[in-house]
């Protein structure tokens, strides 16, 4: 049960990190997803890792583009 919650939170944090403060939210999602993958061996934690990584990189790129306008 705790692993399911952990990977769901990681996915949500990765998505939030794409829009708001990617260095905080997406990084927290990435850490939670890695914990779910290594400790609990959850099946969907790989998806959470990918979503959080995309949220981290995408959010930073989006912030850089919007701040240069």
HELIX and SHEET records of a PDB file:
HELIX    1   1 UNK A    2  UNK A   19  1                                  18    
HELIX    2   2 UNK A   22  UNK A   38  1                                  17    
HELIX    3   3 UNK A   45  UNK A   67  1                                  23    
END                                                                             
